[in-house]
Amino acid sequence: MRILGINRRHCLRQLSVGLVASIGTALAVAACTATTPDSAPVFSPVDRLPGWSADTVAQGLPALRRGCDTLAALAPQATVSSGGIRTTAADWRPFCTAIAALAPGDDIGLRGVLTSLTVAVAQSGPEGPEGLFTGYFTPLLDGDWRPSARYRVPLYRPPEAAAGARLPTRAEVAAGALAGQGLELLWVDDPIDAFFLEIQGSGYVRLPDGSTVAVGFAGRNGHEYVPIGRVLIDRGEIAREAMSMQAIRGWLVDHPDQAQPMMNENPNVIFFDVLDSGAPLGADGRPLTAGRSLAVDRDHISLGVPLWLDVAAPDVAAPRLRRIVVAQDVGSAIVGPVRGDLYWGEGDAAGESAGRMRSTGRFWALVPRAALAGS
């Protein structure tokens, strides 16, 4: 296990007796002065995390098991990053073995595993321990396999292109740059719905016979992602404090002549394919769990790592969201060491919560205790 940014030969700061006793002398080494003052990891016992006693942690067990499947698929010595902490995939085996042995819904058993086998490591970035957390969900669109007067907006498969070849921008795609190449996967009835499907990365298309098809991310055109919410704020169309997914959709609906040009401000295009699993998948290729799967910046947090989330709820009157989650996904706008996108699930209610979530919060990575003790 490596602790980034720490010069372990030059210092050894004493931690509180209780913390050292619970996690071992290695944590005192880990907490010594870093080469960058703010980069020293801060460790906490898991059962002292905010909201620990209130969360039904067993609701996160499916996501934890999928995270372990992701970690188990790595080579034993592959690096697993948790902010400033790097372990190996092999370091996670005792934790994942214990997770696999638990019965569904075993809240007490899972609490025991988390407290005895992991240590919480506070995440921090250039601006401190707090960052931006947003939400996403699985939308339901109406469409068909063939175009018609109603279904006239194509969802595209990724085009084949030579290495380094330039793919068309959103404006060029909207103007027909990919038409007639047999790349149309499905046709839907609303260009705004199709645009938001790209932002979410996966969803369902309901066919005329009532059946549904799950579609998911299959590639992108390689152009920069530009959030049109920022464009609308910069142009004074929507106040910053009023910004939400619902506000963006409302503006597009209310300005039909300007909707496509505004969407074209984001040149990034997402391509889709049918999901064999029949369910939306994260970037790890595994099904997402509503309320328990988090999209992160993979440069800072590896997929499969469990995290403790403490963030303001979309509804200001609701309690803070304090719960166990798992890094399972990524996103074009999810950049930075303290940045997350919480998956809310499927349907209108999930979309309402996801669309209004633009919250300040923080998280801790849960790291195998044995890996630290052996460092």
C-alpha positions as CSV (number, residue, x, y, z in Angstrom):
1,M,0.0,0.0,0.0
2,R,1.3,3.4,-0.9
3,I,0.3,6.8,0.6
4,L,0.8,9.5,-2.0
5,G,2.6,12.7,-1.1
6,I,4.0,11.5,2.2
7,N,7.7,11.7,3.2
8,R,7.6,8.9,5.8
9,R,11.3,9.2,6.6
10,H,11.1,12.7,7.9
11,C,8.3,12.7,10.4
12,L,5.9,10.8,12.6
13,R,3.0,12.7,14.1
14,Q,1.2,11.1,17.0
15,L,-2.5,10.6,16.6
16,S,-5.0,10.2,19.4
17,V,-4.5,7.1,21.5
18,G,-7.9,5.7,20.6
19,L,-7.4,6.1,16.8
20,V,-3.9,4.6,16.9
21,A,-5.1,1.7,19.0
22,S,-8.0,1.0,16.6
23,I,-6.1,1.2,13.4
24,G,-2.4,0.7,14.2
25,T,0.9,2.5,14.2
26,A,0.9,2.7,10.4
27,L,-1.8,5.4,10.5
28,A,0.5,7.6,12.6
29,V,3.0,7.2,9.8
30,A,0.4,8.0,7.3
31,A,-0.6,11.2,9.1
32,C,2.9,12.8,9.1
33,T,3.6,16.0,7.3
34,A,3.1,15.7,3.5
35,T,5.3,17.2,0.8
36,T,2.2,19.3,0.1
37,P,0.7,20.5,3.4
38,D,-2.9,19.6,2.6
39,S,-2.2,16.2,1.1
40,A,-1.8,14.2,4.3
41,P,-4.5,11.6,4.6
42,V,-7.0,11.9,7.5
43,F,-8.2,8.6,8.9
44,S,-11.3,8.0,10.9
45,P,-12.9,4.9,12.5
46,V,-15.8,3.9,10.2
47,D,-18.3,3.8,13.0
48,R,-17.7,7.5,13.7
49,L,-18.6,8.7,10.3
50,P,-21.5,11.2,10.1
51,G,-24.8,9.4,9.9
52,W,-23.3,6.0,10.5
53,S,-26.0,4.8,12.9
54,A,-28.9,6.1,10.7
55,D,-28.1,4.4,7.4
56,T,-29.5,1.0,6.6
57,V,-26.1,-0.1,5.3
58,A,-27.4,-3.4,4.0
59,Q,-29.2,-1.5,1.3
60,G,-25.8,-1.0,-0.2
61,L,-24.8,-4.7,-0.1
62,P,-25.7,-5.3,-3.8
63,A,-23.5,-2.4,-4.9
64,L,-20.7,-3.5,-2.6
65,R,-20.8,-7.0,-4.1
66,R,-20.7,-5.6,-7.6
67,G,-17.8,-3.4,-6.6
68,C,-16.0,-6.5,-5.3
69,D,-16.6,-8.2,-8.6
70,T,-15.0,-5.3,-10.3
71,L,-11.9,-5.4,-8.0
72,A,-11.7,-9.2,-8.3
73,A,-11.5,-8.9,-12.1
74,L,-8.2,-7.0,-11.8
75,A,-4.8,-8.5,-11.7
76,P,-3.7,-9.1,-8.0
77,Q,-1.0,-6.4,-8.1
78,A,-3.2,-3.9,-10.0
79,T,-3.4,-0.5,-8.3
80,V,-6.6,0.5,-6.6
81,S,-6.8,4.3,-5.9
82,S,-8.8,5.9,-3.1
83,G,-7.8,9.5,-3.3
84,G,-4.3,9.8,-1.7
85,I,-4.2,6.0,-0.8
86,R,-3.2,3.3,-3.2
87,T,-3.7,-0.4,-2.5
88,T,-3.6,-3.4,-4.7
89,A,-6.5,-5.5,-5.9
90,A,-5.2,-8.4,-3.7
91,D,-5.5,-6.1,-0.6
92,W,-9.2,-6.2,-1.0
93,R,-9.7,-9.9,-1.1
94,P,-10.4,-10.4,2.7
95,F,-13.0,-7.6,2.7
96,C,-14.7,-9.0,-0.4
97,T,-14.7,-12.5,0.9
98,A,-16.4,-11.3,4.0
99,I,-18.9,-9.3,2.0
100,A,-19.7,-12.4,-0.2
101,A,-20.5,-14.4,3.0
102,L,-23.2,-12.1,4.2
103,A,-26.9,-12.9,3.8
104,P,-29.1,-10.3,2.0
105,G,-30.3,-7.6,4.4
106,D,-27.8,-8.5,7.1
107,D,-27.3,-4.9,8.4
108,I,-25.5,-6.0,11.6
109,G,-23.2,-8.3,9.8
110,L,-22.3,-5.7,7.2
111,R,-21.6,-3.1,9.9
112,G,-19.3,-5.6,11.6
113,V,-17.4,-6.1,8.3
114,L,-17.1,-2.4,7.6
115,T,-15.9,-1.5,11.1
116,S,-13.5,-4.4,11.5
117,L,-12.0,-4.6,8.0
118,T,-11.9,-1.0,6.7
119,V,-10.7,2.4,7.7
120,A,-12.3,5.7,6.5
121,V,-10.0,8.1,4.6
122,A,-11.3,11.6,4.2
123,Q,-11.0,12.9,0.6
124,S,-9.9,16.4,-0.1
125,G,-9.1,18.6,-3.1
126,P,-7.5,21.9,-3.8
127,E,-10.5,23.7,-2.4
128,G,-10.8,21.6,0.7
129,P,-12.8,18.5,1.7
130,E,-16.1,19.7,0.2
131,G,-17.1,19.5,-3.5
132,L,-20.1,19.4,-5.9
133,F,-22.4,16.4,-6.1
134,T,-25.1,16.1,-8.7
135,G,-27.6,13.3,-9.6
136,Y,-28.5,11.2,-12.6
137,F,-31.2,8.6,-13.4
138,T,-32.5,6.2,-16.0
139,P,-35.0,8.0,-18.3
140,L,-37.8,6.3,-20.3
141,L,-38.2,7.5,-23.9
142,D,-40.8,6.5,-26.5
143,G,-39.5,5.1,-29.8
144,D,-39.4,2.4,-32.4
145,W,-36.9,0.4,-34.5
146,R,-38.0,2.3,-37.6
147,P,-38.6,6.0,-38.4
148,S,-42.1,7.4,-38.8
149,A,-43.9,10.7,-38.6
150,R,-43.8,10.4,-34.8
151,Y,-40.4,8.7,-34.3
152,R,-38.0,10.9,-36.3
153,V,-35.0,11.5,-33.9
154,P,-32.3,8.8,-34.3
155,L,-30.2,7.3,-31.6
156,Y,-26.9,6.4,-33.2
157,R,-24.5,3.5,-32.9
158,P,-20.8,4.5,-32.8
159,P,-19.4,5.0,-36.4
160,E,-16.3,3.1,-37.4
161,A,-13.5,5.6,-37.9
162,A,-9.8,5.3,-38.6
163,A,-7.4,6.1,-35.7
164,G,-7.2,9.9,-35.3
165,A,-10.1,10.5,-37.6
166,R,-12.4,13.5,-36.7
167,L,-16.0,12.6,-35.9
168,P,-18.8,15.1,-36.5
169,T,-19.9,17.5,-33.8
170,R,-23.5,17.6,-32.5
171,A,-24.4,20.4,-34.9
172,E,-23.1,18.4,-37.8
173,V,-24.9,15.2,-36.6
174,A,-28.1,17.2,-36.3
175,A,-27.6,18.5,-39.8
176,G,-27.4,14.9,-41.1
177,A,-23.7,14.1,-41.1
178,L,-24.3,10.4,-40.0
179,A,-27.6,9.9,-41.9
180,G,-27.8,7.1,-44.5
181,Q,-24.8,5.1,-43.0
182,G,-27.0,2.5,-41.3
183,L,-25.9,3.7,-37.8
184,E,-29.4,4.4,-36.6
185,L,-30.1,2.1,-33.6
186,L,-33.6,3.4,-32.7
187,W,-35.8,6.3,-33.4
188,V,-37.4,8.4,-30.7
189,D,-40.1,11.1,-30.7
190,D,-38.4,14.0,-28.9
191,P,-35.0,15.6,-29.5
192,I,-34.9,17.0,-26.0
193,D,-35.5,13.6,-24.5
194,A,-32.7,12.2,-26.7
195,F,-30.4,15.0,-25.6
196,F,-31.0,14.2,-21.9
197,L,-30.6,10.5,-22.6
198,E,-27.0,11.3,-23.7
199,I,-26.4,13.2,-20.5
200,Q,-27.6,10.3,-18.4
201,G,-25.7,7.8,-20.5
202,S,-28.3,5.0,-20.5
203,G,-32.0,4.5,-20.4
204,Y,-35.0,2.6,-21.7
205,V,-36.9,3.1,-25.0
206,R,-40.6,2.0,-24.8
207,L,-41.7,0.5,-28.1
208,P,-45.3,0.8,-29.6
209,D,-46.1,-2.7,-28.4
210,G,-45.4,-1.7,-24.8
211,S,-42.1,-3.6,-24.5
212,T,-38.9,-1.8,-23.6
213,V,-35.3,-1.8,-24.8
214,A,-32.4,-0.9,-22.5
215,V,-29.8,1.2,-24.3
216,G,-26.4,2.3,-22.9
217,F,-23.2,4.2,-23.6
218,A,-21.2,2.7,-26.5
219,G,-18.9,5.6,-27.3
220,R,-18.5,9.3,-27.9
221,N,-17.4,11.5,-30.7
222,G,-14.4,12.8,-28.8
223,H,-15.4,16.5,-28.7
224,E,-15.3,18.5,-25.5
225,Y,-18.3,18.2,-23.2
226,V,-19.9,21.7,-22.7
227,P,-22.7,21.8,-20.1
228,I,-25.4,23.9,-21.6
229,G,-26.6,24.9,-18.1
230,R,-23.4,26.9,-17.9
231,V,-24.1,28.5,-21.2
232,L,-27.6,29.4,-20.1
233,I,-26.3,31.0,-16.9
234,D,-23.6,32.9,-18.8
235,R,-26.1,34.3,-21.2
236,G,-28.5,35.4,-18.4
237,E,-31.2,33.0,-19.5
238,I,-31.4,31.1,-16.1
239,A,-30.2,32.4,-12.8
240,R,-27.4,30.4,-11.2
241,E,-29.4,29.7,-8.1
242,A,-32.3,28.4,-10.2
243,M,-30.3,26.0,-12.3
244,S,-31.5,22.4,-12.5
245,M,-32.2,19.8,-15.1
246,Q,-35.8,20.8,-15.0
247,A,-34.9,24.4,-15.6
248,I,-32.8,23.5,-18.7
249,R,-35.6,21.3,-20.0
250,G,-38.2,24.0,-19.4
251,W,-36.1,26.6,-21.3
252,L,-35.6,24.2,-24.3
253,V,-39.4,23.5,-24.4
254,D,-40.2,27.2,-24.1
255,H,-37.8,28.2,-26.9
256,P,-38.4,25.6,-29.7
257,D,-36.7,27.7,-32.3
258,Q,-33.6,28.0,-30.2
259,A,-33.6,24.6,-28.6
260,Q,-31.4,22.8,-31.2
261,P,-28.8,25.6,-31.5
262,M,-28.6,25.7,-27.7
263,M,-28.1,21.9,-27.6
264,N,-25.5,22.3,-30.3
265,E,-23.4,24.4,-27.9
266,N,-22.4,21.0,-26.5
267,P,-20.5,19.5,-29.4
268,N,-20.0,16.2,-27.5
269,V,-22.2,13.3,-28.9
270,I,-22.9,10.0,-27.1
271,F,-23.5,6.8,-29.1
272,F,-25.6,3.9,-27.9
273,D,-26.1,0.2,-28.2
274,V,-28.7,-2.2,-26.8
275,L,-27.7,-3.6,-23.4
276,D,-27.8,-7.4,-23.3
277,S,-28.3,-7.2,-19.6
278,G,-31.6,-5.4,-20.0
279,A,-30.5,-3.0,-17.2
280,P,-28.5,0.2,-17.1
281,L,-24.8,-0.4,-16.4
282,G,-22.1,1.6,-14.9
283,A,-18.7,2.2,-16.4
284,D,-17.6,-1.0,-14.6
285,G,-20.1,-3.0,-16.8
286,R,-22.3,-3.9,-13.9
287,P,-25.9,-3.0,-13.0
288,L,-26.3,0.2,-11.1
289,T,-28.0,0.3,-7.7
290,A,-30.4,3.2,-7.0
291,G,-29.1,5.5,-4.3
292,R,-26.0,3.5,-3.9
293,S,-24.0,3.8,-7.1
294,L,-21.8,6.9,-7.5
295,A,-20.1,8.3,-10.6
296,V,-16.6,9.5,-9.8
297,D,-13.4,10.8,-11.4
298,R,-11.5,7.6,-12.1
299,D,-8.2,9.5,-11.9
300,H,-8.8,9.8,-8.2
301,I,-11.1,6.9,-7.2
302,S,-11.0,3.5,-8.7
303,L,-14.2,1.8,-9.7
304,G,-15.3,-0.7,-7.1
305,V,-14.1,1.3,-4.1
306,P,-16.7,1.7,-1.3
307,L,-17.3,5.3,-0.1
308,W,-19.2,7.0,2.7
309,L,-21.2,9.9,1.3
310,D,-22.3,13.0,3.3
311,V,-24.1,15.5,1.1
312,A,-27.1,17.8,1.2
313,A,-30.3,16.3,-0.2
314,P,-32.0,17.9,-3.3
315,D,-35.0,18.7,-1.1
316,V,-33.6,21.2,1.4
317,A,-36.2,20.1,3.9
318,A,-35.0,16.5,3.8
319,P,-32.2,15.0,5.9
320,R,-28.7,15.0,4.5
321,L,-27.8,11.9,2.4
322,R,-25.4,10.0,4.6
323,R,-24.8,6.5,3.4
324,I,-22.6,3.8,2.0
325,V,-22.1,4.0,-1.8
326,V,-19.8,2.4,-4.3
327,A,-17.8,4.0,-7.1
328,Q,-19.4,2.4,-10.2
329,D,-19.6,5.0,-12.9
330,V,-17.9,7.9,-14.6
331,G,-19.1,11.0,-16.5
332,S,-17.7,13.7,-18.8
333,A,-18.5,16.4,-16.2
334,I,-17.4,14.4,-13.2
335,V,-13.9,15.8,-12.7
336,G,-11.9,16.3,-9.5
337,P,-11.0,14.5,-6.3
338,V,-14.2,15.5,-4.5
339,R,-16.9,15.3,-7.2
340,G,-19.7,12.8,-7.5
341,D,-22.9,12.0,-9.4
342,L,-25.4,9.9,-7.5
343,Y,-27.6,7.4,-9.4
344,W,-31.2,7.8,-8.3
345,G,-32.8,4.9,-10.2
346,E,-35.5,4.8,-12.9
347,G,-38.6,6.8,-13.7
348,D,-40.1,10.3,-13.1
349,A,-39.5,10.4,-9.3
350,A,-35.9,9.5,-9.7
351,G,-35.6,12.1,-12.5
352,E,-37.1,14.8,-10.3
353,S,-34.6,14.2,-7.5
354,A,-31.6,13.8,-9.8
355,G,-32.5,16.9,-11.8
356,R,-32.7,19.1,-8.6
357,M,-29.5,17.7,-7.1
358,R,-26.7,20.2,-7.1
359,S,-25.4,19.9,-3.6
360,T,-22.3,20.5,-1.6
361,G,-20.9,17.6,0.3
362,R,-17.9,15.3,0.9
363,F,-17.0,11.6,1.0
364,W,-14.6,9.2,2.6
365,A,-13.0,6.2,0.9
366,L,-13.2,3.0,2.9
367,V,-9.8,1.3,2.6
368,P,-8.8,-2.2,3.8
369,R,-7.4,-1.9,7.3
370,A,-5.0,-4.8,6.8
371,A,-3.3,-3.1,3.9
372,L,-2.6,0.0,6.1
373,A,-1.4,-2.0,9.0
374,G,1.0,-3.8,6.7
375,S,2.5,-0.7,5.1
